[in-house]
Amino acid sequence: MLKVENLTKVYPNGTVALRDVSFQVPDGEFLAVIGLSGSGKSTLLRCINRIIEPTSGRIILDGVDLTALPPSEMRKQRRQIGMVFQQFNLVKRSSVLTNVLAGRLGYLPSYMSLANHFPAADHETALKTLARLGLEDKAHVRADSLSGGQQQRVGIARALMQDPKLILADEPVASLDPVLSHSIMKHLEACNKEDGITILCSLHFLDLVHRYATSAIGLKGGQLVFQGLPQEIDDAQFKEIFGQEAERVTIL
């Protein structure tokens, strides 16, 4: 269970990115986080794993208050929180296999992580994970030689290498075309349904929310304006989240 309680984030320039946001996510949910650009979606996800430090409020994962942990303990907790980024966040000059193995860095002694020395078992798991994502033939090529959709699959494989309980996917399809968007969403759906991993995924397109999410929250101006089932987002709710001038766009 993930609990977010009264979460607020104010940036040094005075921008209030999140204001008193509270919600709960039961284990095994696929939660879509929706809203316009600048609504606070990315800030919310990055506060959950403390890539960004919240200003106030609490984030509780399986009874552990993440916001109260010192940095050394938070590093250990991040093992169970995978992250998938909009711009992939890969080491472009390194091989695909090396990027995927980076998901195990939090489990290694410091001397091994500094040398990028991974046990044989990790190599075997990484190759199996790449095969699952349809990338077994790309293990030894440079990450920057891949297409955008392939790079995002590498990002998912890296997250899976952490053996996470929770994956935070920050606009994972925003830079992809519609066909690849569904491909990536199906892989995240498989992580949720087959592995039982809780997914928090920020999205712009409501049809993707209806197709893949089991629940949804809507942010507007850093405030929670909707929480419920995707099918409960009617025209009135859509306008409340995205604004009166917004029009629904379909990803085929």
N, C-alpha and C positions, 0 to 999 in steps of 0.2 A: 504493500500500500504506500502510495506517495501522497503526502499531505502538504499543501502549500497554504500557509496561514499569514494573512495580512502582509503580503510581500510588497515592498515598496523599493524602488530604485530611483535615486536622484543623482544625475551625473554632475561632475564638478562645475559645469557651466550653468547649472540650475535646471536643466531639462529633466522633467519628471517622466521617466520612461514607463514606470509601473506605479500604480497607486492602490495600495490596500487590496491586493488580489488574493483571493482565497478559493481553493477548490481541492477535491480529492480525486485520485485515480486508483481504482482497485487493480490488483494484480491481473495481468492478462488483457487489459484494455488496449485498444488502439485509439488514442485520443488525438483528434485533429485540433490544432490551434489556428484559428482563422482571424483575419483582420487585414486592413490595409497596410501598406508599407509604412513603418513608423508607429504602428499601433502598440508595439511592445513585444511582439512574438519572439524575435531573436533574443532580446534582453531576458525574457522569461526563461527560455531554454538554457541560456548561458548562466543565469543565476542558479538554476537547479543544480548544475555541477560546479558552480562557483568559479567558472572561467571569469565571470563578472561577479564582484562581491555585492550582495544586496545591501541597501541602506538600512532596512529594518524588516522585520517579519521572520518567519521560520519556514524551513524546508525539511520535512521529516520523511525519511525513506526507511521503511520497515522498522519503525520505532527509533531510528537514529536521527538526531537533530543535526543535519549537515551544516547548518549555519553556526553551530557552536563548536565545531571541530577545529583544532589547530591544523596548520598546513600539512604536517606530516601524516596525521590521521585522515585528512581529506584526500590525500594522494592515494591512500589505501582504499577509501570508499569509491574513488573514481574507477577502480577496477571493474565495478559492477554497473557502471554507467557508460555505455557506448555513445559516441557522437558521430553523426553524419552531417557534413557541411555542404552548403549550397555550392561553394566553389571547390569542393572535393578535398582541399587541404592536404594534398599528397606532396611528398618529396619528389619533385618532377624528374630529377636526374638519377634517382635510385630505381632499382628494379621493382616490378609489381610485388614480387615475393617479399622484398625488404619492407615495402610499405605495409603489407598485410601483417608481417611479423611485429611491426611497431605496436600492434595491439597488445602484445605480451610484455611490453617494457615495464609496466607497473608490477609485474610478478617477478622480475629478475633482481638479483643482488646488484648493487650499484656498479661494481666492477665489470659485470657482464653487460649491463645496459650501456655503459660508456663505450664498450668495445663492439656493441651490436652482435654479441655472441649469444645465439639462441640454442637451446637443447634440441636434439634430434626430434624429439616428440613434438616440439612446436613447429618445426619444419614440416613434419608429416601432416599435422593438423592444418597448417596454412595451405598446403597443396590440396587437401581435401575440401577446404572451404572455398578455394578458388574454383575447383571443379564444380562445386554446388552452384556457384554464381556464373558458370559457363565460361570461365577464364583460365582453364587449366593449361592452355597453350600459350598464355601470355605471362607466365610466372617470371620468366627471365628477361623480359624486354623492359625498356625504360617506361616509367609511368607516363611521361609526356608524349609517348608515341601512340597512346590510346585515344579513342574518341571520348567525348564527354560522358556518354552513357556508360562506357566501359570504366572510365575513371570513377564514376559514382558507385559502380559495383565493387570496385576495389575498396572504396570507402566503407561500404557495407561489410565486406569481408574483414576489414581491419577491426571494425566495431565488434563483429562476431567473435574475433580472436580473444576478446576480453572475457568471453563467457559471461555476458552481462545479464542482469535482471531487467535493465531498462535501457532503451535506446532513444536518444534525443535526435531527431532528424530536423535540421534547420533549413527549411525551404529546399528539400533535396531534389526537386524537379524544376525549380524556377529557371534554370539555364538550359533546359532540355526541350526538344520538340515533343509534340503530343504522343507519338508512338513510344518514344523512349520514356516519357513520363509514366505511362502505364507499366512498362517493364520494370522500372525502379520501384514503383508502388507495389507491384506484385511480389517483388523480393522482400520488401518490408513486411507485407502481409504474411508471407511465409515465415518470417522470423517470429511474427506474432502468433500465428496459428499452430505452426509446427514445433517451435521451440518454447512457446509460452512466454516470450519476452514482451513486457509492456512497452508500447511505442507511444511517444509524444512527437507528433509531426506537424510542423507549421506549414500551412498551405494557403494559396490564394484562390484556387478554383473549387467552387462548391460541388461540382459533379464528382471530383476526386474524393471529397469528404463523404458524399453519399455512397460512393462505391466501396471505399476501403475502411472508413472509420467506424468504430462501434459507439463512440461518443465524441462530443465536441464542446469546445469553449470558444467564445468570441471576445476579442479585445478591441477596444476603440479608445484612442487617446490614453492608453496605459491602464484603462479600467475594464473590469470584467462586465460585459453587457449581455452575455448569453452563456448558459451551461445546460446541456441536455443531449438528446439524441439528434443525429444528423437530420432525420426526417422531420424534426420539429422546427427546422429553420424554414419558415414560410416566407412569403414576400415581405411581410412587415419586419420580421426578424432580420432578414437579409439587408433591408434598408437601414435598420438600426445599427448593424455591424459595419456595413460598407458605405453608408451615406445615401441620401435620397437620389443622387444622380447616378448611382451605380447600376450597371446592367449585368445580368448573369452571362457568363461566357462558358461555353461547353468545350471540354477536351474530348475529341472523338476517340 
